[in-house]
Amino acid sequence: MHYAQRWSKELEDTPGLTVAQVAEREGLSRKQVRSVLRLRRFPADIQKALANLSDPGEIDFYRERRLRHLTHLNASEQLAGFAKLQQRWEAQNRQ
């Protein structure tokens, strides 16, 4: 989420900056950068929850690849899907 927020702001604030340039600078493909930027489609509650993660294991759990399928859903489905992921994380860490 941090990358999505930073890159989105850079693209908005820097005239002429392209996704291709961000991708080249970061050593990623344009497709990867666009996938990360799609995380900005999440409702504010999800974005805030992701931005506030601090545990490295939890950050890794909520990696872009795991969240990708939620970006194509409507807001209520995103919230429900994210809640399921949170439950999965909690169940995994109770053991």
C-alpha positions in Angstrom: 0.0 0.0 0.0 2.9 2.3 0.7 4.2 1.9 -2.8 0.7 2.5 -4.3 0.3 5.7 -2.3 3.8 7.0 -3.1 3.7 6.2 -6.8 0.2 7.5 -7.2 1.2 10.8 -5.6 4.4 11.0 -7.7 2.4 10.4 -10.9 -0.1 13.1 -9.9 2.5 15.6 -8.8 5.1 15.1 -11.6 4.0 16.3 -15.0 5.1 13.9 -17.7 6.0 11.1 -15.3 4.7 7.8 -16.7 4.0 4.4 -15.3 6.8 3.1 -17.6 9.3 5.4 -16.0 8.3 4.4 -12.5 8.5 0.8 -13.5 12.0 1.2 -14.9 13.2 3.1 -11.8 11.8 0.4 -9.5 13.1 -2.5 -11.6 9.5 -3.7 -12.2 7.3 -4.2 -15.3 4.6 -1.7 -16.1 2.1 -4.4 -15.4 3.4 -4.9 -11.8 3.3 -1.2 -11.2 -0.3 -1.0 -12.5 -1.3 -3.9 -10.2 0.1 -2.1 -7.2 -1.6 1.2 -8.2 -4.9 -0.7 -8.4 -4.7 -1.1 -4.6 -5.8 2.6 -4.5 -9.2 1.4 -5.6 -9.9 0.0 -2.2 -12.2 1.7 0.2 -10.4 4.1 2.7 -10.9 1.6 5.5 -8.9 -1.1 3.7 -6.2 1.4 2.5 -5.8 2.6 6.1 -5.5 -0.9 7.5 -2.9 -1.8 4.9 -0.9 1.4 5.4 -0.8 0.8 9.2 0.6 -2.7 9.1 4.0 -2.9 10.8 4.6 -6.6 11.5 6.8 -7.9 8.6 5.0 -11.3 8.6 1.6 -9.5 8.3 2.9 -7.2 5.6 4.0 -10.2 3.6 0.7 -11.9 4.2 -1.2 -9.0 2.6 1.2 -8.8 -0.4 -0.2 -7.4 -3.7 -0.6 -10.9 -5.2 -3.0 -11.9 -2.5 -5.0 -8.7 -2.7 -5.1 -8.5 -6.5 -8.4 -10.4 -7.0 -10.1 -7.9 -4.7 -9.3 -4.9 -6.9 -11.8 -6.0 -9.5 -14.8 -6.2 -7.1 -17.2 -3.5 -5.9 -16.5 -1.8 -2.6 -18.8 -4.0 -0.5 -17.3 -7.2 -2.0 -13.8 -5.8 -1.3 -14.7 -5.1 2.3 -16.1 -8.7 2.7 -13.1 -10.2 1.0 -10.6 -8.2 3.1 -12.5 -9.3 6.2 -12.0 -12.9 5.2 -8.3 -12.3 4.7 -8.1 -10.7 8.1 -9.8 -13.8 9.7 -7.4 -16.0 7.8 -4.4 -14.1 9.1 -5.8 -14.2 12.7 -6.5 -17.9 12.5 -3.1 -18.6 11.1 -1.4 -16.7 13.9 -3.4 -18.2 16.8 -1.6 -21.5 16.4 
